[in-house]
Amino acid sequence: MPSIFSYQSAEVDWCEGNFERSPVIAEYYNTVNATTLFSLLLLTPLSFLVLEGCWCGEHFLSSRQVSGSTEPAWLQLCLLLAGIFSMYFHMTLSYVGQLLDELSILWSLAVAYSFWYPKVYFPRFIKSRQHFFWLSGATTVVTTLMSFIKPALNAYALNCIALHLLYLTWRELKKCQDRRVHRMAAVMVMWWVLAISSWLSDRWLCGLWQAINFPYFHSFWHVLIALSLLYLCPLVIYFDVNYEMPSFRPKLGYWPSDSWPIVVPYIALEEPHKQC
């Protein structure tokens, strides 16, 4: 029986040929493009820094703190681990690499849900953010244990969570009249549709792509889903500020400029402004 750490011991493989460009890297391009998560890790703090810089740090900590740590640090850590484990999985195609890759994504989603899921959508028996935090943690632990039952299905289950995120976005957009918010949501959905199309194409049409010598759609998935998250994070923060900090008016912006072809979305807060 092969070791769970050994090369190609995972239950899944992707369309890119293995060890074609390096004797120690199973899927070269999938491994390299997994670094887009690291790029996302470097870019998303801009969304947080502009936001946090607009109010007193003391008020920020008291209103947006759970278990002694603020959400940006937790999310950045999860994204960092997701990038590392994704690279490790595609480099080795090991069973352990597969689980680490998928579970790091699961726990990243759990952190995002715990901190940012709107209170108006809480189940009736949940009375506070702290209760929801523990419910999310318990659910994630159970889901983590279930992921060992049939690891080949884990990726499909994780992608289904995106449907719930899209549903929540649609619910929030119905309440919002800001055209910039609607435009950012449309761009986010566009990147997600391209990403999931690439993922499914690599999974279901591998024979076709191998026949034309272009089996790189899972690499595209890494880049496109990172772009989608780059727009999703500011959207989530925008809605969160509306709920949790109603005295502030969030405004979406793009760095360095709206007119640039490649931009980083961020949140700025307009008056009224609390004085420290």
C-alpha positions as a LaTeX table, in Angstrom:
\begin{tabular}{lrrr}
\hline
Residue & $x$ (\AA) & $y$ (\AA) & $z$ (\AA) \\
\hline
Met1 & 0.00 & 0.00 & 0.00 \\
Pro2 & 1.53 & 3.34 & $-1.04$ \\
Ser3 & 2.14 & 6.04 & 1.56 \\
Ile4 & $-0.43$ & 8.81 & 1.80 \\
Phe5 & 2.49 & 11.21 & 1.27 \\
Ser6 & 3.76 & 9.49 & $-1.86$ \\
Tyr7 & 3.51 & 11.01 & $-5.32$ \\
Gln8 & 0.22 & 10.41 & $-7.19$ \\
Ser9 & $-1.48$ & 8.74 & $-4.23$ \\
Ala10 & $-4.42$ & 11.19 & $-4.43$ \\
Glu11 & $-7.84$ & 10.03 & $-5.62$ \\
Val12 & $-7.98$ & 12.78 & $-8.24$ \\
Asp13 & $-5.74$ & 13.92 & $-11.05$ \\
Trp14 & $-6.07$ & 16.81 & $-13.45$ \\
Cys15 & $-5.75$ & 17.05 & $-17.19$ \\
Glu16 & $-2.21$ & 18.40 & $-17.32$ \\
Gly17 & 0.36 & 15.68 & $-17.94$ \\
Asn18 & 2.42 & 14.58 & $-14.95$ \\
Phe19 & 6.20 & 15.08 & $-14.68$ \\
Glu20 & 6.45 & 16.34 & $-18.26$ \\
Arg21 & 8.56 & 19.40 & $-17.42$ \\
Ser22 & 10.17 & 18.43 & $-14.13$ \\
Pro23 & 11.00 & 15.10 & $-12.49$ \\
Val24 & 9.97 & 16.47 & $-9.08$ \\
Ile25 & 6.85 & 18.48 & $-10.00$ \\
Ala26 & 3.85 & 16.42 & $-11.11$ \\
Glu27 & 1.80 & 19.23 & $-12.68$ \\
Tyr28 & 4.14 & 22.09 & $-13.48$ \\
Tyr29 & 1.70 & 24.78 & $-14.65$ \\
Asn30 & $-0.95$ & 23.94 & $-12.06$ \\
Thr31 & 1.73 & 24.21 & $-9.39$ \\
Val32 & 3.06 & 27.54 & $-10.66$ \\
Asn33 & $-0.37$ & 29.11 & $-11.13$ \\
Ala34 & $-1.40$ & 28.14 & $-7.62$ \\
Thr35 & 0.76 & 31.11 & $-6.57$ \\
Thr36 & $-2.10$ & 33.39 & $-7.65$ \\
Leu37 & $-3.46$ & 32.83 & $-4.14$ \\
Phe38 & $-0.28$ & 34.39 & $-2.80$ \\
Ser39 & $-0.86$ & 37.37 & $-5.10$ \\
Leu40 & $-4.38$ & 37.65 & $-3.77$ \\
Leu41 & $-2.98$ & 37.56 & $-0.24$ \\
Leu42 & $-0.81$ & 40.58 & $-1.06$ \\
Leu43 & $-3.62$ & 42.54 & $-2.74$ \\
Thr44 & $-6.58$ & 42.02 & $-0.43$ \\
Pro45 & $-5.04$ & 43.93 & 2.51 \\
Leu46 & $-5.57$ & 47.13 & 0.50 \\
Ser47 & $-9.31$ & 46.57 & 0.89 \\
Phe48 & $-8.90$ & 46.24 & 4.64 \\
Leu49 & $-6.35$ & 48.99 & 5.21 \\
Val50 & $-8.42$ & 51.70 & 3.59 \\
Leu51 & $-11.42$ & 50.50 & 5.52 \\
Glu52 & $-9.74$ & 50.26 & 8.90 \\
Gly53 & $-7.99$ & 53.58 & 8.49 \\
Cys54 & $-11.32$ & 55.39 & 8.43 \\
Trp55 & $-12.30$ & 54.90 & 12.06 \\
Cys56 & $-10.76$ & 54.67 & 15.50 \\
Gly57 & $-8.80$ & 51.49 & 16.01 \\
Glu58 & $-10.31$ & 51.11 & 19.49 \\
His59 & $-13.84$ & 51.18 & 18.10 \\
Phe60 & $-12.85$ & 48.80 & 15.31 \\
Leu61 & $-11.46$ & 46.24 & 17.76 \\
Ser62 & $-14.46$ & 46.41 & 20.06 \\
Ser63 & $-17.02$ & 46.06 & 17.27 \\
Arg64 & $-15.33$ & 43.59 & 14.91 \\
Gln65 & $-13.38$ & 41.25 & 17.17 \\
Val66 & $-14.01$ & 37.58 & 17.87 \\
Ser67 & $-11.91$ & 35.44 & 20.20 \\
Gly68 & $-9.19$ & 38.09 & 20.41 \\
Ser69 & $-8.34$ & 38.37 & 16.69 \\
Thr70 & $-9.69$ & 40.43 & 13.85 \\
Glu71 & $-10.93$ & 38.92 & 10.63 \\
Pro72 & $-8.28$ & 40.25 & 8.18 \\
Ala73 & $-5.46$ & 38.40 & 9.94 \\
Trp74 & $-7.42$ & 35.15 & 10.09 \\
Leu75 & $-8.45$ & 35.36 & 6.44 \\
Gln76 & $-4.94$ & 36.22 & 5.29 \\
Leu77 & $-3.57$ & 33.23 & 7.18 \\
Cys78 & $-6.15$ & 30.94 & 5.58 \\
Leu79 & $-5.38$ & 32.28 & 2.10 \\
Leu80 & $-1.68$ & 31.81 & 2.72 \\
Leu81 & $-2.21$ & 28.18 & 3.75 \\
Ala82 & $-4.54$ & 27.59 & 0.80 \\
Gly83 & $-1.85$ & 28.84 & $-1.59$ \\
Ile84 & 0.87 & 26.72 & 0.01 \\
Phe85 & $-1.22$ & 23.56 & 0.11 \\
Ser86 & $-2.49$ & 24.03 & $-3.44$ \\
Met87 & 1.10 & 24.22 & $-4.66$ \\
Tyr88 & 2.03 & 21.15 & $-2.60$ \\
Phe89 & $-0.90$ & 19.14 & $-3.94$ \\
His90 & $-0.23$ & 19.87 & $-7.60$ \\
Met91 & 3.49 & 19.32 & $-7.10$ \\
Thr92 & 3.02 & 15.84 & $-5.60$ \\
Leu93 & $-0.57$ & 14.75 & $-6.35$ \\
Ser94 & $-0.42$ & 13.06 & $-2.95$ \\
Tyr95 & $-3.40$ & 12.04 & $-0.84$ \\
Val96 & $-2.28$ & 14.29 & 1.99 \\
Gly97 & $-1.74$ & 17.15 & $-0.45$ \\
Gln98 & $-5.27$ & 16.77 & $-1.81$ \\
Leu99 & $-6.84$ & 16.89 & 1.64 \\
Leu100 & $-4.70$ & 19.81 & 2.78 \\
Asp101 & $-5.60$ & 21.74 & $-0.35$ \\
Glu102 & $-9.33$ & 21.13 & 0.01 \\
Leu103 & $-9.52$ & 21.53 & 3.78 \\
Ser104 & $-7.61$ & 24.84 & 3.69 \\
Ile105 & $-10.27$ & 26.15 & 1.30 \\
Leu106 & $-13.04$ & 24.79 & 3.55 \\
Trp107 & $-11.61$ & 26.49 & 6.61 \\
Ser108 & $-11.08$ & 29.74 & 4.68 \\
Leu109 & $-14.78$ & 29.70 & 3.84 \\
Ala110 & $-15.60$ & 28.91 & 7.47 \\
Val111 & $-13.63$ & 31.93 & 8.67 \\
Ala112 & $-15.33$ & 34.20 & 6.13 \\
Tyr113 & $-18.79$ & 32.93 & 7.07 \\
Ser114 & $-18.07$ & 33.22 & 10.81 \\
Phe115 & $-17.06$ & 36.87 & 10.63 \\
Trp116 & $-19.10$ & 38.24 & 7.75 \\
Tyr117 & $-22.33$ & 36.27 & 7.43 \\
Pro118 & $-25.08$ & 38.91 & 7.92 \\
Lys119 & $-26.97$ & 38.64 & 11.19 \\
Val120 & $-30.29$ & 39.06 & 9.38 \\
Tyr121 & $-29.74$ & 35.61 & 7.86 \\
Phe122 & $-28.87$ & 33.88 & 11.14 \\
Pro123 & $-31.04$ & 30.91 & 12.13 \\
Arg124 & $-33.61$ & 31.90 & 14.74 \\
Phe125 & $-31.91$ & 29.96 & 17.51 \\
Ile126 & $-28.68$ & 31.95 & 17.04 \\
Lys127 & $-28.71$ & 35.05 & 19.26 \\
Ser128 & $-25.27$ & 36.54 & 18.69 \\
Arg129 & $-22.19$ & 36.55 & 16.44 \\
Gln130 & $-20.34$ & 34.57 & 19.09 \\
His131 & $-22.95$ & 31.79 & 18.95 \\
Phe132 & $-22.77$ & 31.76 & 15.18 \\
Phe133 & $-19.00$ & 31.58 & 15.39 \\
Trp134 & $-19.19$ & 28.37 & 17.44 \\
Leu135 & $-21.90$ & 26.92 & 15.20 \\
Ser136 & $-19.72$ & 27.55 & 12.15 \\
Gly137 & $-16.75$ & 25.95 & 13.89 \\
Ala138 & $-18.70$ & 22.82 & 14.86 \\
Thr139 & $-20.16$ & 22.51 & 11.36 \\
Thr140 & $-16.70$ & 22.86 & 9.84 \\
Val141 & $-15.25$ & 20.17 & 12.12 \\
Val142 & $-18.02$ & 17.75 & 11.12 \\
Thr143 & $-17.54$ & 18.61 & 7.43 \\
Thr144 & $-13.80$ & 18.13 & 7.79 \\
Leu145 & $-14.32$ & 14.59 & 9.14 \\
Met146 & $-16.81$ & 13.82 & 6.34 \\
Ser147 & $-14.26$ & 14.91 & 3.72 \\
Phe148 & $-12.22$ & 11.76 & 4.46 \\
Ile149 & $-15.09$ & 9.49 & 3.42 \\
Lys150 & $-14.92$ & 10.17 & $-0.34$ \\
Pro151 & $-12.19$ & 12.74 & $-1.12$ \\
Ala152 & $-12.96$ & 12.64 & $-4.86$ \\
Leu153 & $-16.25$ & 14.43 & $-4.15$ \\
Asn154 & $-14.76$ & 17.18 & $-1.97$ \\
Ala155 & $-14.01$ & 19.57 & $-4.82$ \\
Tyr156 & $-17.58$ & 19.35 & $-6.13$ \\
Ala157 & $-18.97$ & 20.07 & $-2.66$ \\
Leu158 & $-16.70$ & 23.09 & $-2.22$ \\
Asn159 & $-17.76$ & 24.52 & $-5.56$ \\
Cys160 & $-21.41$ & 24.17 & $-4.57$ \\
Ile161 & $-20.81$ & 26.59 & $-1.69$ \\
Ala162 & $-20.26$ & 29.27 & $-4.33$ \\
Leu163 & $-23.93$ & 28.94 & $-5.30$ \\
His164 & $-24.94$ & 30.00 & $-1.80$ \\
Leu165 & $-22.55$ & 32.95 & $-1.96$ \\
Leu166 & $-24.06$ & 34.01 & $-5.26$ \\
Tyr167 & $-27.54$ & 33.70 & $-3.78$ \\
Leu168 & $-26.59$ & 35.92 & $-0.83$ \\
Thr169 & $-25.05$ & 38.46 & $-3.20$ \\
Trp170 & $-28.28$ & 38.53 & $-5.22$ \\
Arg171 & $-30.31$ & 39.08 & $-2.03$ \\
Glu172 & $-28.12$ & 42.00 & $-1.03$ \\
Leu173 & $-28.10$ & 43.57 & $-4.48$ \\
Lys174 & $-31.91$ & 43.72 & $-4.39$ \\
Lys175 & $-31.58$ & 46.13 & $-1.44$ \\
Cys176 & $-28.78$ & 48.20 & $-2.99$ \\
Gln177 & $-29.19$ & 51.02 & $-5.52$ \\
Asp178 & $-25.49$ & 51.86 & $-5.94$ \\
Arg179 & $-24.51$ & 51.21 & $-9.56$ \\
Arg180 & $-20.86$ & 50.74 & $-8.63$ \\
Val181 & $-21.82$ & 47.89 & $-6.33$ \\
His182 & $-23.89$ & 46.24 & $-9.04$ \\
Arg183 & $-21.04$ & 46.66 & $-11.52$ \\
Met184 & $-18.52$ & 45.11 & $-9.15$ \\
Ala185 & $-20.89$ & 42.21 & $-8.49$ \\
Ala186 & $-21.31$ & 41.68 & $-12.24$ \\
Val187 & $-17.52$ & 41.60 & $-12.72$ \\
Met188 & $-17.17$ & 39.16 & $-9.83$ \\
Val189 & $-19.80$ & 36.85 & $-11.33$ \\
Met190 & $-18.13$ & 37.08 & $-14.75$ \\
Trp191 & $-14.80$ & 35.92 & $-13.32$ \\
Trp192 & $-16.53$ & 33.16 & $-11.36$ \\
Val193 & $-18.40$ & 31.87 & $-14.43$ \\
Leu194 & $-15.14$ & 31.78 & $-16.39$ \\
Ala195 & $-13.42$ & 30.06 & $-13.47$ \\
Ile196 & $-16.03$ & 27.34 & $-12.95$ \\
Ser197 & $-16.26$ & 26.81 & $-16.72$ \\
Ser198 & $-12.51$ & 26.22 & $-16.80$ \\
Trp199 & $-12.71$ & 23.84 & $-13.84$ \\
Leu200 & $-15.53$ & 21.80 & $-15.37$ \\
Ser201 & $-13.87$ & 21.79 & $-18.79$ \\
Asp202 & $-10.67$ & 20.39 & $-17.32$ \\
Arg203 & $-12.67$ & 17.80 & $-15.36$ \\
Trp204 & $-15.12$ & 16.65 & $-18.04$ \\
Leu205 & $-13.48$ & 17.46 & $-21.39$ \\
Cys206 & $-9.94$ & 16.38 & $-20.65$ \\
Gly207 & $-9.77$ & 14.04 & $-23.65$ \\
Leu208 & $-10.58$ & 16.91 & $-26.02$ \\
Trp209 & $-7.95$ & 19.23 & $-24.53$ \\
Gln210 & $-5.31$ & 16.52 & $-24.57$ \\
Ala211 & $-6.14$ & 15.80 & $-28.21$ \\
Ile212 & $-5.32$ & 19.40 & $-29.14$ \\
Asn213 & $-2.39$ & 19.52 & $-26.69$ \\
Phe214 & $-3.88$ & 22.22 & $-24.47$ \\
Pro215 & $-4.63$ & 20.64 & $-21.05$ \\
Tyr216 & $-4.22$ & 23.80 & $-18.98$ \\
Phe217 & $-7.72$ & 24.81 & $-17.96$ \\
His218 & $-7.17$ & 23.95 & $-14.30$ \\
Ser219 & $-4.32$ & 26.48 & $-14.35$ \\
Phe220 & $-6.79$ & 29.05 & $-15.67$ \\
Trp221 & $-9.09$ & 28.10 & $-12.80$ \\
His222 & $-6.47$ & 29.15 & $-10.24$ \\
Val223 & $-6.06$ & 32.59 & $-11.82$ \\
Leu224 & $-9.74$ & 33.23 & $-12.52$ \\
Ile225 & $-11.03$ & 32.18 & $-9.10$ \\
Ala226 & $-8.40$ & 34.43 & $-7.49$ \\
Leu227 & $-9.70$ & 37.35 & $-9.59$ \\
Ser228 & $-13.25$ & 36.50 & $-8.56$ \\
Leu229 & $-12.27$ & 36.53 & $-4.88$ \\
Leu230 & $-10.49$ & 39.84 & $-5.39$ \\
Tyr231 & $-13.87$ & 41.39 & $-6.22$ \\
Leu232 & $-15.92$ & 39.30 & $-3.79$ \\
Cys233 & $-13.98$ & 40.37 & $-0.67$ \\
Pro234 & $-14.71$ & 44.13 & $-1.03$ \\
Leu235 & $-18.36$ & 43.33 & $-1.80$ \\
Val236 & $-18.67$ & 41.31 & 1.39 \\
Ile237 & $-16.99$ & 44.08 & 3.39 \\
Tyr238 & $-19.30$ & 46.65 & 1.81 \\
Phe239 & $-22.42$ & 44.77 & 2.91 \\
Asp240 & $-20.86$ & 44.05 & 6.32 \\
Val241 & $-20.23$ & 47.75 & 6.98 \\
Asn242 & $-23.84$ & 48.56 & 6.06 \\
Tyr243 & $-25.04$ & 46.09 & 8.68 \\
Glu244 & $-22.45$ & 46.43 & 11.43 \\
Met245 & $-21.38$ & 50.08 & 11.09 \\
Pro246 & $-24.52$ & 51.93 & 9.94 \\
Ser247 & $-23.08$ & 55.32 & 10.97 \\
Phe248 & $-20.59$ & 55.05 & 8.10 \\
Arg249 & $-21.23$ & 55.14 & 4.37 \\
Pro250 & $-19.05$ & 52.63 & 2.48 \\
Lys251 & $-18.00$ & 53.48 & $-1.04$ \\
Leu252 & $-16.37$ & 51.15 & $-3.55$ \\
Gly253 & $-13.26$ & 52.32 & $-5.33$ \\
Tyr254 & $-10.46$ & 51.00 & $-7.52$ \\
Trp255 & $-6.73$ & 51.40 & $-7.02$ \\
Pro256 & $-4.82$ & 52.99 & $-8.67$ \\
Ser257 & $-7.66$ & 54.38 & $-10.83$ \\
Asp258 & $-11.04$ & 53.41 & $-12.26$ \\
Ser259 & $-9.66$ & 53.85 & $-15.77$ \\
Trp260 & $-6.81$ & 51.34 & $-15.41$ \\
Pro261 & $-7.31$ & 47.93 & $-17.09$ \\
Ile262 & $-5.98$ & 46.07 & $-14.02$ \\
Val263 & $-7.19$ & 47.39 & $-10.66$ \\
Val264 & $-7.51$ & 46.43 & $-7.02$ \\
Pro265 & $-10.98$ & 47.06 & $-5.55$ \\
Tyr266 & $-11.16$ & 48.64 & $-2.10$ \\
Ile267 & $-13.60$ & 50.18 & 0.37 \\
Ala268 & $-13.53$ & 53.80 & 1.52 \\
Leu269 & $-15.76$ & 55.24 & 4.23 \\
Glu270 & $-17.44$ & 58.58 & 3.80 \\
Glu271 & $-18.81$ & 60.98 & 6.43 \\
Pro272 & $-20.03$ & 60.90 & 9.09 \\
His273 & $-16.62$ & 60.21 & 10.60 \\
Lys274 & $-15.96$ & 59.43 & 14.25 \\
Gln275 & $-13.11$ & 61.32 & 15.85 \\
Cys276 & $-10.54$ & 59.36 & 17.86 \\
\hline
\end{tabular}
